[in-house]
Amino acid sequence: MAQINIKQLETFVQVADLGSFRRAAEKLNTTQPNVSARIASLEAQLGRKVMDRDAGSVRLTPFGETMLVKARQVVAAMDDFVASAKNDVLFDGVLRLGVTEMIAHSWLVPYLSALRARFPNIDVDLTVDLSANLSAGLFNRSLDLALQSGPFGRASAVSQPLGSFPYTWVGARSLGIGRRVLSWPDLAAHPILTHARGTLPFEQITDHMAGFDGTPARLVPSTNMSACIQMTIEGLGVACLPEIMVRQELVTGKLEALRYLWCPDALRFFARHEDTAPYFVREAAEVAAEVSWADLGVIRDE
């Protein structure tokens, strides 16, 4: 029997999925020459080519298309075999994780700690970005798991609910506006620091503002919520942010909650991945759900 091993089949599947030896090498945490060597060895043992390489592009041969189906079955069976041992130390590799800044600013550290305790031999390649960019990374396979807010323009195979995160208006105590119920003109007297353009919260605040034609406001959108929080602390404006992002600042008195009776819809978060994801990716989504519910004030979706 040919001495075909699981690494060769995993490499075959990744090159086929990603369409690139370089990207497959990044995904498998190895080098491009190693990927080339594994494919060459697989083809030598099969006695036939599974893919053609031309100017950096990869195209499966008809034989390769047939064998890819079988290779996926073997890789999935091996993943199930290892998972059945119920010993998570056996899993190694890289989890390419994408999160939004809200998660990075709130419960990312306890999540990574819980993930490390569960899968000590899995390394995390972390990306912090806007939710729309994380969706793109998920579908071009540069990410394995995305922890992000909806709604989504394109559905993933699996979306594990992580809960809803309500908004609150906040401002620096030095503004002196935190003790009374505020009207829109009260808020509009200050720059309003918001999420980036094109996000749902920005659009909802813009629509809300349109209802007060006689009282325009200066919206200051930002892709960096940490900077937005710091600017609010410095009194450079008021902000409407997920409460979990500013909880510590509220406790320490750096910010105070403002009594304005409208907020954008709570952000609903999900752990998203493909249904063909390896066991440790699927379990990483479950760990995210466990951490998001645990003592974080997250509203659990029914």
N, C-alpha and C positions, 0 to 999 in steps of 0.2 A: 504493500500500500504506500502511496506517495506520502512523504513527510510534510504534509501541509499543516501549518499551525494557526492558532487563533489570531495571532498578531497579523499574519498575512491577510486573513479574511477581514479583520477589522479595518486594516489599511485599505483594502479593496473597496469596502463599503464607503469609507470616508472620502476617498478620492472620487468615487462615483457621485456621492452626494454633493460634494463641495466643488467638483469640477476643476480641481487644482491640486498639484502635488505640494505646493507651498502651504496652502490652507490646511490640507490634511496633516501636514507635519506639525503645524501650530496646534491643531485640535488634539493630536495624539501626543503632544509634548515631546517630539523627537525632531530629527533633522530631515531635510528634503532628500539627501542621499540615502538615508535609511528607508524612507518611503519608496524611493525608486528601486532600491535593492529588494524590498519585500515584494513589490509587484513583479519584478523581473524573476524572482525565485518562484513565485506562484505560477507565472506563465510557463516557466521552464518545466515545472512538475506536471502541469496540466497538458503541456505539449501544444498549446494554442494561445494566441493572444486574446486578452480580455479587454484591452483598450488600445486605442491609437493616440499617440502624442504628437501634436503639431503646433509649433510656435507658441508653446505655453498653454494651449488648450488641450482638453482631454475629451475623447469621445469613445464610448463603449462600442465594442464590436458586437455583432448579433450574438456571438457565443458569450461575450461578456454580459449582455443583457440577461441571457438565460441563467448564467451562473450567479449573477448578482442576487436574484431571488433566493437561490439556495444559500448563498453566503449570509444573507440577512437572517435566514432561519437558524443557521448554525450560531451566529453571534448572539441572537436573542436567546437561544437555548442555553448557551454558556452563561449569559447574564442571569438567567433564571436558575441555573445550576448553582452558581456562587451565592445568589440571594437565598436559596433554600438552606444553605449552611448556617444562616442566621448569625453570621460573624462579619460585621461591617468593616472590620480591619482588613479583610481580604480585598476590598475595593481600593483601587488606586487610580490616579489619573488627574485630570483637570476639569473643574466645573467652570465653564465660562458664564458668569453670572452678570446680569444687567439689572440695575435698580435705579429708581428715580431719586432725586435729591432729597425728597421728603423722607424716604426710608433711610437714606444715608445719614440724615440729620437726626433721626429718631431711634429706630430699633435695629439698625444694621449691625452694630457691635454685638448685642446679645444674640442676634441670629447667627453671626459668624462663629461665635463661641459655641453655641449649641451644635452647629454643623460640624465644627472641628471635633467636638466630643463624640459625635455620632460616627463620623467618617474621618478618622485621624490621618489617613493616607491620601485624602483627596485635597488637592490644592485649588484655591479659588483665584480665577482670573477675573477681576472686578472691573465693570464699566458703570459709571454713573452718568446718566444722560436723560434727556427729555423722553417722555413715554413714547412719542411717535418714533423716535430714533431707535428705541429699544425694540419696538415692534418690527422695524425694518431688519434689525440684527437677528431677531428670532427667525424671520422668514428667509433670510439669506444664509442662515445656519452659522453665523459668526457668534451667536449666543445659544447656550443650551437651555437657560432658564431666565425668565424676565419677571421681576417683581414690580408691577406697574399699575397705574390707574387707568380706568376706562373712561369713556367708551372707546371701542376699537373699531377701526375701519375694516379690519380683516380678522376673522375668528381664528384662533388657534385650536388645535385638537383638544387640548386640556386646559381649563382655566379653574384653578383652585381658589375659591374666595378667601380673601385675607381680611375682610371687614371694611367698614366705612369709617372715614376720618372726618369729623365735623370741623367746620371753619369757625374762627372767632376773629373779631376786629380787635386790634391792639394798637397801643401808642405809648410813647414815653410819658412817664408821670409829669415831666416838666411841662407838657402841653396843658395840663390842668383841665382835661375834658372827660375824665373817667367816672365822675360821680353822678352824672345825670343821663337820662335817655337822650340820644343824639338824633337830630334830623339830618337829612341829606345835606342841606347847606352847612351844617356844622362840620360834617366830614369833608365836604368839598372845599372848605377853607384851607385844607392842607393837601399837599401832594399825596396821592393814593398809590402806594407801592403794591404791585401786583405780580402775578405769574407772567410768563412770557406770552407774547402775542401768539394767537393760534391755539392756545390751551383753552379748555372748557371754562375754568374759573375766570380767565381774562374776558372771554366772550360774554359770560353771564354778568360780570360787573359792568361791562360796556353796555349791555342791553338794559341793565337796571338804571344806569346813569341816563340813558336816553329818555327815560320817563320823567326826567327833571330838566326839560329844555331850557328853563330860565336859570338853571344853576349848573353850569358846566364844571367839570373837575379836571384836574391835571392827573392823568394816569401815567405811572412810571413803571412799565413792564420790565421784568428782569428774568434771565435764565438762571440766575444764581440766588437761590433763596437765602443762603447764609449771609450774603451781602445785603439782601433785603432786610433781614432781621437786624443786622448791625446798624443799617441806616435808620431803621425805626427806633432803635435804642438811642441813637444820637439825636432824635427829634427831627429828622429830616422829612418826616411824613408819617401817615398812619398806614396800616397794612391789614389785609384780611388773609390769614394764613391758617393751615390746619393746626388745631389746638395742640396736637402732639409735638409740633415743631417748636412751639414757643413755651411749652409747659415749664421748663426750667427757668426761663426768663421771667415768667409770671410769678413763680414761687420766690425767686430772689428779689423781685421788685424792680428788675431792670425794665420791665414792661408792665402795663396794666391793661386789663380787658376793657374794651369800650362797649357801651350799651347802645348799639345800633341794632334795630330789630329785624334786619334782613341780612342773610349771608348767602353766598353761592351754595349750590348743592354739595353735600358731603362727598369727598373723594372716595370712590369704591376701588379697592385694590384687589389684584389677582396675581397668583403665581401661574405663569403660562409656559407651556412646553409642548412638544410634539408627543403624540401617543406612542411613538417608537423610541422615545428617550430611554436611556439605560435606567436600571433600578435606582442607582444613587441619585440621579436627577429627579426622578419621581418622588423619592423620599425627601430630597432637599426641599421640594415644594411643600410636603407635609410638615417638615420642620418649620418652614416659614409661617404656615398657618398656626402651628402651636405657639410660636413666639408672639405672633401678632395678637392672639387672643389673651395672652398671659400678662395680666396686670399692667396693660398699656392703655386702658381706657378706650379700646377699639370697640366700635359698635358691631356686634356680630350680625351678619345678614341672615335673615330667615329664608 
